[in-house]
């Protein structure tokens, strides 16, 4: 239940998405958000305490990665949610491109 509460917060879901396939430092994660490093650090702590991300320290740097095994059935749900959002984004971009092509002025013969 703790894992479900942890991913209920949108920024935490976004952090999980960021570290799903790649290990990122805390700084790399924080620079992708419009909140303080301290706020991101708190989100990372909640995710870590819930067992959803792993921490690896290298000197003074901390690196985070999603622990897909710990996510269990939540992993498939999150992946499908992200895939749906990406599919929707791609469809919207394609529709905007088509609309833009249809609204460009038609050039007559001899015009440049």
Secondary structure as the mmCIF struct_conf table of DSSP 4:
data_model
#
loop_
_struct_conf.conf_type_id
_struct_conf.id
_struct_conf.beg_label_comp_id
_struct_conf.beg_label_asym_id
_struct_conf.beg_label_seq_id
_struct_conf.end_label_comp_id
_struct_conf.end_label_asym_id
_struct_conf.end_label_seq_id
HELX_RH_AL_P HELX_RH_AL_P1 UNK A 2 UNK A 7
TURN_TY1_P TURN_TY1_P1 UNK A 8 UNK A 8
BEND BEND1 UNK A 9 UNK A 9
HELX_RH_AL_P HELX_RH_AL_P2 UNK A 10 UNK A 18
TURN_TY1_P TURN_TY1_P2 UNK A 19 UNK A 19
BEND BEND2 UNK A 20 UNK A 22
STRN STRN1 UNK A 24 UNK A 25
HELX_RH_AL_P HELX_RH_AL_P3 UNK A 26 UNK A 30
TURN_TY1_P TURN_TY1_P3 UNK A 31 UNK A 32
BEND BEND3 UNK A 33 UNK A 35
HELX_RH_AL_P HELX_RH_AL_P4 UNK A 37 UNK A 49
TURN_TY1_P TURN_TY1_P4 UNK A 50 UNK A 51
BEND BEND4 UNK A 52 UNK A 52
STRN STRN2 UNK A 53 UNK A 58
TURN_TY1_P TURN_TY1_P5 UNK A 59 UNK A 60
STRN STRN3 UNK A 61 UNK A 66
HELX_RH_AL_P HELX_RH_AL_P5 UNK A 68 UNK A 71
TURN_TY1_P TURN_TY1_P6 UNK A 72 UNK A 72
HELX_RH_AL_P HELX_RH_AL_P6 UNK A 73 UNK A 103
BEND BEND5 UNK A 104 UNK A 104
HELX_LH_PP_P HELX_LH_PP_P1 UNK A 105 UNK A 108
TURN_TY1_P TURN_TY1_P7 UNK A 109 UNK A 110
#
